[in-house]
Amino acid sequence: MHLAAEIFSKYGDFIRGVIRYKAGDEGNVDDLFQNFFISLVYRPPCENVKNIKGYLYRAIINDIIDSRRRVERYQNRMHNYAEYINCSAAEDEPEKVLIETEEMNKMFRCIETQLQHYEAKAVILRYKKNYKIKEVAKSLDINNIAAWRYISTGVRKIRRFLGEDLLQ
């Protein structure tokens, strides 16, 4: 750690300048700077390095490349998982989309257990699949008024259930 601190005190401005130039994203500069310090603590340069600035430059570039690859792998895993659970991760925060999707799926599973069969089906078709009342009625092979009643009764029961649950 002593060697890394010594290098950073002597070449800190050079290191930050290279990171700022090569990172491309000003928001990542501080993180990359800190990560580079940690990598120097764990992998200090050999004592026989003649061109320390050249060594640092190459090490910084390698750290930036590794960082980008980690981010890409993470985003690919999130995207693949989003496709696996059938949701869109096209937003900037795929984690948020996935969490919201999982919470919605849990909620609809709860609806299936708490409501009668047709009420649950009608509510799920209406609010999960975004069907119109006519489409719900057609899908359940009932008339529009019955579909509307199932939906409104189901929603009322859910509200009552949530209201009681929140009060306890």
Buried (B, 14 or more C-beta within 10 A) or exposed (E): EEEBEEBBEEBEEBBBEBBBEBBEEEEBBEEBBEBBBEBBBEEBBEEEEEEEEEBBBEBBEEBBEEBBEEEEEEEEEBBEBBEEEEBEBEEEEBEEBBEEBEEEBEBBEBBBEBBEEBBBBBBBBBBEEEBEBEBBBBBBEBEEEBBBBBBEBBBEBBEEBEEEEEEE
